Amino acid sequence: MAAQAYKLATDMTVTRLTDGAHMGAESSLNKVFWSEMDIHLHETALRLLGEDGDADGGWMKGYQFALAGPIYAGTNEIQRNVIAERLLGLPRK
C-alpha cells in the first residue's frame, strides 16, 4: 500500500510540474516518505528471506544504503520542519 500511495503522490507531483507548477516544499514530503518506505521495504525483504536467504548479500547492501536515506538530501527531521512550517503553516519552534 505504501508503494502504491507513493506512486500516486509522485504521479500527482509530475502532473503538476508538467502543467507548469514549480516544485516547492512538497518535495520534503516525497523525501521523507521515500526514505522511510525504502527502509521498511528492505527490512521486510530480509525478514522474509530469513538468515540464509540473502546469499549474495544484495538485500543487505540495499538495506545498509537505505539507512542513509533519512540523512542524505537533508535529514528527515529538517524535512519535517519544512513540512510543518511551509505546508502546514505551523509556527517555528
C-alpha atoms as one frame of an Amber mdcrd trajectory, in Angstrom:
protein
   0.000   0.000   0.000   2.812   2.391   0.830   4.410   1.850  -2.581   1.086
   2.498  -4.317   0.496   5.640  -2.239   3.999   6.838  -3.108   3.367   6.184
  -6.807   0.104   8.123  -6.730   1.711  11.042  -4.891   4.571  11.062  -7.391
   2.140  10.929 -10.317   0.300  13.920  -8.840   3.554  15.872  -8.490   4.641
  15.039 -12.050   1.249  16.125 -13.371   1.524  19.446 -11.534   5.050  20.003
 -12.864   4.035  19.244 -16.448   1.192  21.742 -16.029   3.766  24.423 -15.223
   3.799  24.355 -11.420   7.096  24.634  -9.568   8.449  22.137  -7.089   8.108
  23.532  -3.617   8.046  22.346  -0.055   6.031  19.274  -1.040   9.329  17.764
  -2.175  10.045  17.352   1.542   7.035  15.043   1.800   8.423  12.980  -1.065
  11.848  12.715   0.545  10.563  11.657   3.969   8.040   9.197   2.563  10.506
   7.566   0.182  13.397   7.246   2.623  11.231   5.620   5.293   9.462   3.339
   2.820  12.825   2.223   1.403  13.986   1.087   4.849  10.727  -0.756   5.533
  10.874  -2.460   2.125  14.373  -3.786   2.761  13.535  -4.845   6.338  10.541
  -6.789   5.043  12.578  -8.492   2.306  15.291  -9.513   4.767  12.715 -10.808
   7.246  11.009 -12.862   4.516  14.296 -14.241   3.191  15.444 -15.367   6.624
  19.000 -15.761   7.831  20.248 -17.775   4.855  18.040 -16.315   2.134  20.227
 -13.372   1.104  23.146 -15.456  -0.174  24.672 -12.750  -2.388  24.047 -10.011
   0.192  22.186  -7.801  -2.265  19.246  -7.060   0.020  21.541  -6.422   2.991
  23.643  -3.997   0.946  20.455  -2.282  -0.184  19.265  -2.109   3.415  22.528
  -0.567   4.570  22.289   2.038   1.818  18.622   2.672   2.650  19.599   3.516
   6.240  21.418   6.563   4.865  18.242   7.782   3.142  16.808   9.639   6.138
  20.118  11.524   6.389  21.233  12.443   2.869  19.424  15.204   0.956  18.596
  16.843   4.284  17.733  14.868   7.366  14.151  13.781   7.785  13.969  15.916
  10.923  14.758  19.028   8.894  12.337  17.944   6.182   9.602  17.527   8.810
  10.246  21.098   9.961   9.898  22.297   6.357   6.619  20.383   6.046   5.294
  21.803   9.303   6.249  25.396   8.573   5.746  25.730   4.824   2.997  23.246
   4.036   1.020  23.187   7.265   1.698  26.788   8.286   2.717  25.848  11.817
   4.894  28.294  13.760   8.624  27.709  14.223   9.746  26.237  17.483
